[in-house]
Amino acid sequence: MWPQSMVGQEGKPVRVYVVDDDNHIRRVIAQELMSDPRTLLVGQAASLREARKHLNQQPFDVLLVDLNLGDGEGLELIGLAQTLNPDALIVVVSVTERDDKVLQAFELGAMGYLLKNSLFGDYVQAVLQVANGGASITPSLARKLLSHLDKSHARPFASVGTLQEERLSARESEVLKLVAGGYTSSEIGTQLGISTLTVNTHIKSIYRKLQARTRAQAVRAASLRGLFS
């Protein structure tokens, strides 16, 4: 039973727009979205040009976008989607797991990153995760980020410039690790044995210390300061 408190209910599903030049993948995603009453496919495009032309014609909550479109990069659509709809949430669907592309996507505002060839490509779950305040990252990518975090524990966390004295506490580092792994606040609270309110308090502190406004920006800021290297 899907909790009534969660976004994505029958009668008010999460609206999704899909952009991918791979017809097969686009059909797979569309079928998954249409088979679940919690999600609604409201539009799709097969190219950057087509998406630019039609993205503003249909209201959507979540954009699923491929990075490598035949006529350009899907990264260009992240900013456009957020301009058209400031509340829009972005999930990248790609065959590449290059660190620079992953981090660039999150820096631009993506809240999820799924690998097409992964066995964990549950598109409905990804949509519902980001729509309910979480993030969605293919496990292999999350594992890589967590590995980077583990390696960084031997070094004190320090930022640059005016933030030099602002270090993450041990608990904040634990929370950030789980944020990077795509867990929601409630899931983080369960794993750490603390309340969701306490988790959100730690996240606000992380935002302040890293000068971030979203979870994706916090992950990116930590990477730039050496936490993920």
DRENNUNU-490677 format. One record per residue (C-alpha): x, y, z negated; residue in three letters; chain. Coordinates in steps of 0.2 Angstrom, whole numbers, plus 5000, padded with zeros to 4 digits. Layout:
N
px / py / pz / type / mol
X / Y / Z / ALA / A .
...
***
This chain:
229
px / py / pz / type / mol
5000 / 5000 / 5000 / MET / A .
5007 / 5017 / 5005 / TRP / A .
5006 / 5029 / 4990 / PRO / A .
4993 / 5043 / 4992 / GLN / A .
5006 / 5055 / 4986 / SER / A .
5017 / 5052 / 5001 / MET / A .
5017 / 5061 / 5018 / VAL / A .
5010 / 5050 / 5032 / GLY / A .
4992 / 5045 / 5028 / GLN / A .
4979 / 5038 / 5040 / GLU / A .
4970 / 5053 / 5046 / GLY / A .
4985 / 5064 / 5044 / LYS / A .
5000 / 5055 / 5051 / PRO / A .
5017 / 5062 / 5054 / VAL / A .
5018 / 5069 / 5072 / ARG / A .
5033 / 5064 / 5082 / VAL / A .
5041 / 5070 / 5098 / TYR / A .
5054 / 5058 / 5106 / VAL / A .
5067 / 5064 / 5118 / VAL / A .
5078 / 5050 / 5126 / ASP / A .
5083 / 5047 / 5144 / ASP / A .
5084 / 5028 / 5141 / ASP / A .
5066 / 5022 / 5147 / ASN / A .
5068 / 5006 / 5138 / HIS / A .
5073 / 5013 / 5121 / ILE / A .
5059 / 5027 / 5123 / ARG / A .
5046 / 5013 / 5126 / ARG / A .
5052 / 5004 / 5110 / VAL / A .
5051 / 5019 / 5099 / ILE / A .
5034 / 5024 / 5106 / ALA / A .
5027 / 5007 / 5103 / GLN / A .
5033 / 5007 / 5085 / GLU / A .
5026 / 5024 / 5082 / LEU / A .
5009 / 5020 / 5090 / MET / A .
5008 / 5004 / 5080 / SER / A .
5009 / 5012 / 5063 / ASP / A .
4994 / 5023 / 5057 / PRO / A .
5006 / 5033 / 5047 / ARG / A .
5015 / 5040 / 5063 / THR / A .
5008 / 5048 / 5079 / LEU / A .
5017 / 5050 / 5095 / LEU / A .
5013 / 5067 / 5101 / VAL / A .
5025 / 5069 / 5116 / GLY / A .
5040 / 5063 / 5124 / GLN / A .
5053 / 5068 / 5137 / ALA / A .
5067 / 5060 / 5147 / ALA / A .
5079 / 5074 / 5149 / SER / A .
5085 / 5090 / 5141 / LEU / A .
5076 / 5100 / 5155 / ARG / A .
5060 / 5092 / 5152 / GLU / A .
5061 / 5093 / 5133 / ALA / A .
5065 / 5112 / 5135 / ARG / A .
5050 / 5114 / 5146 / LYS / A .
5037 / 5105 / 5136 / HIS / A .
5043 / 5105 / 5117 / LEU / A .
5033 / 5120 / 5113 / ASN / A .
5017 / 5114 / 5120 / GLN / A .
5014 / 5101 / 5107 / GLN / A .
5015 / 5104 / 5088 / PRO / A .
5026 / 5091 / 5080 / PHE / A .
5034 / 5087 / 5063 / ASP / A .
5049 / 5076 / 5067 / VAL / A .
5059 / 5076 / 5083 / LEU / A .
5068 / 5060 / 5088 / LEU / A .
5082 / 5065 / 5100 / VAL / A .
5096 / 5056 / 5109 / ASP / A .
5113 / 5064 / 5109 / LEU / A .
5118 / 5059 / 5127 / ASN / A .
5104 / 5065 / 5139 / LEU / A .
5107 / 5063 / 5158 / GLY / A .
5108 / 5082 / 5160 / ASP / A .
5115 / 5088 / 5144 / GLY / A .
5117 / 5085 / 5125 / GLU / A .
5103 / 5082 / 5113 / GLY / A .
5112 / 5093 / 5101 / LEU / A .
5106 / 5108 / 5110 / GLU / A .
5088 / 5103 / 5106 / LEU / A .
5090 / 5103 / 5087 / ILE / A .
5092 / 5122 / 5086 / GLY / A .
5078 / 5125 / 5099 / LEU / A .
5066 / 5113 / 5089 / ALA / A .
5069 / 5122 / 5073 / GLN / A .
5066 / 5139 / 5082 / THR / A .
5050 / 5133 / 5089 / LEU / A .
5045 / 5125 / 5072 / ASN / A .
5056 / 5130 / 5057 / PRO / A .
5048 / 5116 / 5047 / ASP / A .
5053 / 5103 / 5060 / ALA / A .
5064 / 5088 / 5055 / LEU / A .
5077 / 5081 / 5066 / ILE / A .
5083 / 5063 / 5068 / VAL / A .
5096 / 5059 / 5080 / VAL / A .
5095 / 5042 / 5089 / VAL / A .
5112 / 5038 / 5098 / SER / A .
5124 / 5025 / 5104 / VAL / A .
5139 / 5034 / 5097 / THR / A .
5145 / 5034 / 5079 / GLU / A .
5160 / 5046 / 5082 / ARG / A .
5163 / 5056 / 5065 / ASP / A .
5163 / 5073 / 5074 / ASP / A .
5146 / 5070 / 5083 / LYS / A .
5138 / 5064 / 5067 / VAL / A .
5144 / 5078 / 5056 / LEU / A .
5140 / 5091 / 5070 / GLN / A .
5122 / 5084 / 5071 / ALA / A .
5120 / 5086 / 5052 / PHE / A .
5128 / 5103 / 5052 / GLU / A .
5115 / 5109 / 5065 / LEU / A .
5101 / 5103 / 5054 / GLY / A .
5098 / 5085 / 5057 / ALA / A .
5091 / 5074 / 5043 / MET / A .
5094 / 5057 / 5050 / GLY / A .
5106 / 5048 / 5062 / TYR / A .
5102 / 5031 / 5069 / LEU / A .
5112 / 5020 / 5080 / LEU / A .
5103 / 5012 / 5095 / LYS / A .
5112 / 4996 / 5094 / ASN / A .
5109 / 4993 / 5075 / SER / A .
5098 / 4980 / 5069 / LEU / A .
5092 / 4993 / 5056 / PHE / A .
5084 / 5004 / 5069 / GLY / A .
5067 / 5006 / 5060 / ASP / A .
5060 / 5022 / 5068 / TYR / A .
5044 / 5023 / 5058 / VAL / A .
5054 / 5021 / 5042 / GLN / A .
5066 / 5034 / 5048 / ALA / A .
5052 / 5046 / 5052 / VAL / A .
5043 / 5043 / 5035 / LEU / A .
5059 / 5045 / 5025 / GLN / A .
5064 / 5062 / 5032 / VAL / A .
5045 / 5068 / 5031 / ALA / A .
5045 / 5064 / 5013 / ASN / A .
5061 / 5074 / 5009 / GLY / A .
5074 / 5061 / 5011 / GLY / A .
5087 / 5057 / 5025 / ALA / A .
5089 / 5042 / 5036 / SER / A .
5106 / 5035 / 5041 / ILE / A .
5111 / 5019 / 5049 / THR / A .
5119 / 5008 / 5036 / PRO / A .
5136 / 5007 / 5045 / SER / A .
5137 / 5026 / 5045 / LEU / A .
5131 / 5027 / 5027 / ALA / A .
5144 / 5014 / 5022 / ARG / A .
5158 / 5024 / 5031 / LYS / A .
5153 / 5040 / 5022 / LEU / A .
5152 / 5031 / 5005 / LEU / A .
5170 / 5024 / 5009 / SER / A .
5176 / 5041 / 5012 / HIS / A .
5169 / 5047 / 4995 / LEU / A .
5176 / 5032 / 4986 / ASP / A .
5194 / 5037 / 4993 / LYS / A .
5191 / 5055 / 4987 / SER / A .
5188 / 5051 / 4969 / HIS / A .
5206 / 5050 / 4965 / ALA / A .
5208 / 5069 / 4970 / ARG / A .
5200 / 5083 / 4960 / PRO / A .
5186 / 5091 / 4970 / PHE / A .
5190 / 5109 / 4974 / ALA / A .
5183 / 5121 / 4987 / SER / A .
5192 / 5135 / 4995 / VAL / A .
5192 / 5154 / 4993 / GLY / A .
5180 / 5160 / 4980 / THR / A .
5174 / 5143 / 4977 / LEU / A .
5191 / 5136 / 4971 / GLN / A .
5185 / 5134 / 4953 / GLU / A .
5169 / 5126 / 4957 / GLU / A .
5171 / 5107 / 4956 / ARG / A .
5157 / 5094 / 4956 / LEU / A .
5154 / 5085 / 4940 / SER / A .
5156 / 5066 / 4940 / ALA / A .
5137 / 5064 / 4940 / ARG / A .
5135 / 5077 / 4954 / GLU / A .
5148 / 5067 / 4964 / SER / A .
5137 / 5051 / 4961 / GLU / A .
5122 / 5060 / 4967 / VAL / A .
5130 / 5067 / 4982 / LEU / A .
5136 / 5050 / 4987 / LYS / A .
5119 / 5043 / 4987 / LEU / A .
5112 / 5059 / 4996 / VAL / A .
5125 / 5055 / 5010 / ALA / A .
5119 / 5037 / 5010 / GLY / A .
5101 / 5043 / 5014 / GLY / A .
5092 / 5040 / 4998 / TYR / A .
5078 / 5051 / 4992 / THR / A .
5078 / 5059 / 4975 / SER / A .
5066 / 5046 / 4967 / SER / A .
5077 / 5032 / 4974 / GLU / A .
5093 / 5041 / 4967 / ILE / A .
5084 / 5043 / 4950 / GLY / A .
5080 / 5024 / 4950 / THR / A .
5098 / 5019 / 4954 / GLN / A .
5106 / 5031 / 4941 / LEU / A .
5093 / 5029 / 4928 / GLY / A .
5088 / 5047 / 4927 / ILE / A .
5072 / 5057 / 4932 / SER / A .
5068 / 5064 / 4949 / THR / A .
5068 / 5081 / 4941 / LEU / A .
5086 / 5078 / 4934 / THR / A .
5091 / 5072 / 4951 / VAL / A .
5084 / 5088 / 4959 / ASN / A .
5093 / 5099 / 4946 / THR / A .
5109 / 5091 / 4951 / HIS / A .
5106 / 5093 / 4969 / ILE / A .
5102 / 5112 / 4966 / LYS / A .
5119 / 5113 / 4957 / SER / A .
5128 / 5104 / 4972 / ILE / A .
5119 / 5117 / 4984 / TYR / A .
5126 / 5131 / 4974 / ARG / A .
5143 / 5125 / 4972 / LYS / A .
5144 / 5120 / 4991 / LEU / A .
5134 / 5135 / 4997 / GLN / A .
5122 / 5124 / 5005 / ALA / A .
5103 / 5125 / 5008 / ARG / A .
5099 / 5107 / 5013 / THR / A .
5106 / 5090 / 5010 / ARG / A .
5114 / 5089 / 5027 / ALA / A .
5123 / 5105 / 5024 / GLN / A .
5129 / 5099 / 5008 / ALA / A .
5136 / 5083 / 5016 / VAL / A .
5144 / 5094 / 5029 / ARG / A .
5151 / 5106 / 5017 / ALA / A .
5159 / 5092 / 5006 / ALA / A .
5167 / 5085 / 5022 / SER / A .
5175 / 5102 / 5026 / LEU / A .
5182 / 5103 / 5009 / ARG / A .
5190 / 5086 / 5010 / GLY / A .
5177 / 5075 / 5000 / LEU / A .
5174 / 5064 / 5015 / PHE / A .
5192 / 5063 / 5022 / SER / A .
***
